[in-house]
């Protein structure tokens, strides 16, 4: 043993993801997690990025092992509905654009057919897979591929166990899962590796003369000491904010929503499939998430308390869902939107809600946890904290959360919906100058790699392009160079190839529910599924 020890305060997704990952990586370090049976978890983070697969790959856990245990399903995209004045919907997929003659299909679509067909249905195959409730895996377990004749630039080789910011592969799906079950699953995994779990209440945090944490005093187990403390105590920020007095930087001036009311809704008895996407449906004072799990649907109304009371929000959410919401118990959540000025202070690192949070419009909660854990491992200096190393960690995490903040501001600012006081207010807020400058540019040119936030924040330029096109915030003209291009025929051919590939995928991939039942061992592969296997062999 090295004498190094890490103490994690708080369980839930953040605590047990941290414990499992660090114990896998730091086998000689003692890791203790303290969780209280008297403290519940928020549990709104039931959808993930595609990058969550890297987390399980690192732990060596197969989907067939963890997904059934967590009622998990696949997520191919986010479906945005009623975010514009004219209504309608579009998908934000886990899929990059195809590139023709140095220009992506988003640019070509703007040049060739902006008024003929929806951009997401002709630029991406994901939209049709979502509309037809397709699984991203064939019945033999093979993952489908968007690529057409090797034209796509989506699968650059990435070293095994690469960190998030080094990863170049755009994996075609993320996950939906039950947060409490994920925490329980990872608890079993982590304790089997040697993580010590103390179920107790922390009554006091004792500080050393230099202002660092000396120990945590618990009710039944006395003092618990470590060389490094990880605060996973949620919005309370028991260590980082309460004990160490680190200031919290609020985003309330630019992201208005500060409340949520959530329901766990049963499926209808006659359900025939499960949607493989998260939904974000705009309502008069905010928006509703819809996350289809295997056994139920997680749904909630994210709203601004300046424009709606909690009682009004619950009533509107129930009306939106309909009769299935009748007997569901509402969970009202007060969200702390923003981040700690510094996530690493002295010998304490905040991860999860204690570090920072933005409304779950793009499913970033789990992503922030994963990045925080990976960067902690990258910056880990042993039993003592190096101030320069901690400062670099703080810069990376602040840049990431601020970048996501700006991306979410774009959702509201570029939408032309202004039919209620809330939606009008989203147009009147004073946005960061960097966002305003980019929006002015993007009214003339679609985003590219050089015009988005250069700091790693989990979103590539194609995500910005998709949101702007979907919200009808489009350049007046296409790129002038395309008007002189001799490769228009190649672009038209690429659109046709996407259509052909999409038709093939819809025809050969199994239904989402069908594959999940097969994964859980409750359904055998059918003859049709075997034929699909032959197609992909």
N, C-alpha and C positions, 0 to 999 in steps of 0.2 A: 504494500500500500504506500501511497505517496504522501499521506497526511493532508492532501487537498480534500476539501469537502464543499458541496454545494447544497444549500437549503432552499427549497422551492415552497413558497407560501401560496396555497390555493390549488385545487384540483381542476375539474372541468377540462375542456378541450385544451386550453392553453397550458395548464399545469402538467397534464399527463403527456401531451405531445412533447413538451420540454424535457420531462423526466425520461421518456423512452428514447428520444433522440440523443440526449447528452450521455446517457448510460451506455448506449450502443457505441458512441464515439470515444468516450472517456472511461474505459473499462476500469482503470485503476483509481478512479475518483469516487469517494463516498458521496452518494446522492440521497437526500432525504426530502420527502414531500409531506407537508402538513396540510391536511384538509379538515374542515369542520362539517359535521353532519347538520349543524344548525344554519349553514349558509347555502342557499340555493344557487344555481347557475342561471345566467341569462338565457342561454340556449337559442339565440337567434341565428347563429352561424351554421346553418344547415346546408349551405351550398358552397362550393369551392371553385377555385381556378383549376385549369388542367394541370398545373404544376404540383398539385397535391399528390399525384402519382409518384413523383420523385421522392416524397417523404416515405411512402410505403416501400418503394424500391430500396431505399437506403436501409430501412429496418428489415428488409427481406421478407415482407409479408405480402402474400398473394391476394388478389381480389376475392377469390373464392373463399378465403379464410376470414377476411374482415367484413366484406360487404353484407353477407347474410346476417352477421351478428349485429350490424348497425342499421338494418332496414334500408340499406343504401341503394341508390339508383344512379343511372348515368345522366350526365348533363352535357348536351352538345352545344348549347347556346343560351342566351337570354332573349326572351321575346318581349319587346317593348310595344305596348298597346295604348292607344289614345294619348300619345305624347305630343301630337301636333294638333293644330286647329281643325284639320279635316278628319281626324281620327285615323283608323287603320292600324297596321302593325308592321314591324320589321324585326329581323333577328340580328343579334350581335353574336357571331359564331366563334368557335375556336378554330379558325381557318384563315390562313393568309391568302391574299390575292395571288392569282396567276399573273405572270409578267410577260408582256409581248413587246418586243422592240424597246426595251428599257422602261416601259410604262405599264403600270398595273391595270387590271381590268376595271377598277373603279374609275380611273381616268378615261379608259376607252368607253365605258358605259356612258359617262357624262358627255363624251364627244359624239357617240353614235345613236343612242336611244334613250335619252332621259325621260321621255314622256310615253314610252311604249310599254315597258314592263318594269316591275319592281327590281331595283338593283340587286338586292340580296338573293333573289331567286335565279338570276342569270349569272351572277359573279361567284356564287358559292353553291356547293351541293348540300350543305348543311340544312338550308331552309326546307328543302323537300324531305329530308330525313326527319326533321322535327314534325313537319305537317303529317307525315305518315307513321309517326311513332316508331321509328326504327332504332334498333340496338346498334351501338358502334362496333360490336363484335359479332363475327359469324359463330355458328354453333360449335365450330371446332376451336373456339377461343381466339382466333386470329382477328386482329384489329383491322377495320377497313382502312382504305387509303384513298384520299382525295385525288391523288396525283394522276395526271393524264399524260401518258407518253413521256414521263420524266420531265415535264415542263415546269412543274411546281418547284418552288424554292423553299420547301418546308421541312426538309429532313437533313440539314447539315449534321455531320457527325459530331456527337457530344461525348466527352469522356464519361465513363461510368461514375455515378455518385457526384456529378457536377453540382455546384451550388446554383441557386436560382439565377443569379445575375450572369452566370457563365453559360447557362443552358440555351442552346440555339434551336432545339426542336420544338415546334408547335404541336403539342399532342392534341388529338382531335376531340377530347372530352374531359370534363371534370366530373364531380360527384355531387349528389345530394345524400345526406345522411342524418341520422338522429344524433344530435350532439351529446346527449347524456349517455347513449349507448357507446359512442366512440370513446368517450372518457373511460367508461368501464372496461372496454376492450383493451385500451392502451394501458390501463392500470394493471391488468393481469399480465400483459406483456412486460411492462417495466419492472414490476415486482419480481417476476421470474428471472429477470436479468440481475436482480440484486438491489433495486431501489427500495429504500426503507420508507414505509408509509406510516405516518403518525396521525391518527384520527383524534383531533383535539382542537381546542379553541385557543388562539393566541390572545393573551390578555395584555401584554405589554411588549414594546420593542425597546431594548436597552441600547444606548449609543456609547461608543468609546469617546475618549477625550478629543480625538481628531474629527469627530462628527460621523464616523462610519458606524455601521451596525455591529454591535458586540454579540448580541444573542436575542433570540425570541423567547419570551417567557410564556409557557403554555399552562393551562389550568391543571392538567393531571400529570404531565410528563416533565415539568420543570423547564429548565433552560435548554434550548436547542441552539447549538453554535455551528457556524460554518465559516469558511473563508470567503465564500461568495453567496449572495442571496438573490433569488429570482422572485420578483413580485408578480404573481399571477392571481392577485386578489380581486381582479375585475375593476369596475368603475370606482370602487372605494379607494384604490391605490394606497393600501395600508402602509406599505413600506416606503414607496417612492414619494408619495404626496403627504401622507399624514406624519410619518416619522422623520423623513429627510427633508420635508417642506419644499420639494421641487415644484415650481410653478407649473400650472397647466395652461396651455395656449389654446384658447377656444376658437373654433371656426364658425361660431354662430352668426357672425356678420355676413358670411358668404354662403353658408349652407344652413337654411332656415329650419329644417326639420329637427325636432328635438324630442319627439315622443314616438312610441309605437304601441300598438295593441295587437297581440298575437292570439291565434286560435289553432287548435289541433283538430282538423276536420276529417271525419271518416269518408272513405270512398263510398259511392253508391253500390248497392248490392250487385248490380249488373255491369260493373266495370269490365271492359274488354281489353284495355291496355293501360299503359302508364306513359304520360308525356315525358320525353327525354330532354326537357328544357326547363329552366326557371322562367317564371313570368313576372314582369313588372308592369302593372296596369295603372295608368294615371287616373286619379280621382280628383274631385274639386279642391281638396286641401292637402294633397300629397299623392301617394301611390301605394299600391298593394302588391306585396310579394306573394308568389304561389310556388311552393317547393314540393313536388310530388315524391314522397317516399314510397317504400314498398307497401307499407301497412296503412298509411294515412297521408294527408296533405297538410303541410305546414304553411300557414298563411298569416299575414299580418298587414296592418295599415300603418305606414310611416307618415307622420303628419307634423305640422307646426302648431304648437299650443297657442300661438298668437291668434290663430284663425279658427280653432276648433277645440272644444273641451274633450276630455277623455270619454265622457258619456256619449257625446255626439259621434266621436270617432268609432267607438264600439258599435253603435247603432248603424252607422253607415257601412261598416265592415260586414256586419251580419246581413244587412240588406243586399250587399254586393254578392255574398256567397249564396244566400238563399236558404231553403229549409234545412239543409244539412248542418247549418251552424246553430240550430235551435238549442241543443243541449251541450254545446261546447263551452268550456270554461275559459274566460278571457284572462290573458296575462298582460297587464299594463306595465310598460317599460319606460323609464325616463333615461334617455340616452345622453351621454356626455360626449359631445362631438368636438374633436380636436386631438391634441397630443401633449404629452409632457414636453417641457422645453428641452430636457435631456432625459433620455430613457435609461442611461447608465450614469449613476451618481455614486461616488465613493465605491463601496463594495456591493452595490445593489443594481440589478438590471431589471427593468420592467418589461414584461412581455404580455401581449394580449390586450385586453380592455384597459388595463392599468397603464399601458404605454400610450395607446392612441386608438381612436375609432372614428370612422365616418359612417354615415347611414349605409345600409347594406345593399345599395343600388347595383353595385357591380361585384358583390360577393367577395369583398376584400378582407373580411375579418380573419379567416383562416390563413389567408396569404400573409397578412401582417405577422401572425404568430410564426408561421414557417420561416419567413425571412428573419425575424428577430432571433429565432433559435439558431439558424444557420450562421448568421453573422456573429452571434455570441461564440459559437464554436470557432469561427475564423479568428476572432479577436481574443480568445481565452488566453490569459497569461499565467495561469497557475494560481497559487494561493494569494498573490498580491496583485493589485490593480495598477496598471500603467496608465497614467492620466492621458497620455497622447493616444494610446490605443483606444481608451474609452471615448475620447473626443472624436476619433474617426468613426467608431460605432454610432455615436450620436448623430454625426453628419449624415451617414448613410440612411439611418432610420427616419430622420427628419425630412431628408430629401424625398424619400419614398412616400411617406404619408402626405407631405405637401403636394407631391406630384399627383397622387390619387385625388386629393382635395380639388385640385385645379381641373382634373378630368371630370369630376362630378359636377363642378360648377358649369362646365361646358354643356352638360346635359340640359340644365335648366335655362342657361342663358341663350343657347342656340335654338331652343324650342320656340315655335311661334304661338304656343298656347298661352292665352291671356284672358280667359273667360271668367275667372273668379279672382277675388282679392289675393289669394295665395299665389296663383300663377302670375298675376300682375306684379306682385312683390318680387318674384324671382327675376324679373326684368329690371327692377329698380335698385337692386343691391349693388354696392360698389365692389367690383371684382378686382383681384390682383392685377396690376398693370401688365404683367407678363401674359396673363390670359386674354386681356383686352387686345393686346398687340397681336397675339396669334389669331384671335377671332377675326380681326380686321384683315389679316393676311389670308385666312382661309375662306373669306368671302370672295377672294380672287383666285386662289389656288388651293387644291385639296392638300391636306397634310402629307408630309413625307418624313423620312427618317431624320432630316435635319431641322424640321420646323416644330417638332414636338418637344416637350420637356426632355432635356438630354440626360437627366438623372434617372437611374433605374427605378421604376415604380410599377413594373408588372404589365404595362400596356404598351404595345407597339403602335406604329403609325396607322396600321390598318384599322385598329380599334377606333381611333379618332375619325378616320375617314368614314367608317361604317356609321358611327353616331351622327356625324354631320349630314351624310346623305339620307339617313333614315329620318332625321328631324327636319329635312327640307332646307337645311342651311347650306346652300350649294353655291359654288362660284357661278357667276353670270355666264361666263364662257369657259369652254374646255381649254386645255393647253394649246397655245398657238402652234406648237411644233406638230401636234397631231393632225392639224389641217393640211400639213405639207408632207405627212408620212406616206411612204410607199407600201406600208405594211398593214393597211386597213383590212385587206383580205385575210392576213394572218390573225388579226384580232377577231374577225368574224368567225374564223375557223376555231379559235380558242373558245369563244362563247358556245359554239356548237359542240365542241368536245366536252365542255362542262355539262351541257344538257344531256349528252349521251352517257357520260359517266354517272350523272345523277340518276338517270333512268335505270341504269344497271344496278346501282347501289340500292335503290328503292326495291327493285325486283329481287335481289339476292340476299339482302340482310334480313335477319329475323326481326319479329316485333320485339319491342323493348321488354314487355312483360314476359313474353315467351322465353327470351334469353335469361332473364332474372330467375324465372322458375327453374330453368335448366341449371343455372349456377347454384341454386339452393338445393338441387337434387330432388325437386318436387315434380319435375317434368322431364320425360325422356326426349331425346332428339327425334323429331318426326322425319318422315321420308322427305318432306319438302326441305327440312333443314339439312339432311344428308346430301341432297342435290345441291344445296348452296355450298356445302363444303367442297364438293367436286369442282364447282365453278372457281373457287378460290385456291384450289390446290396447285 
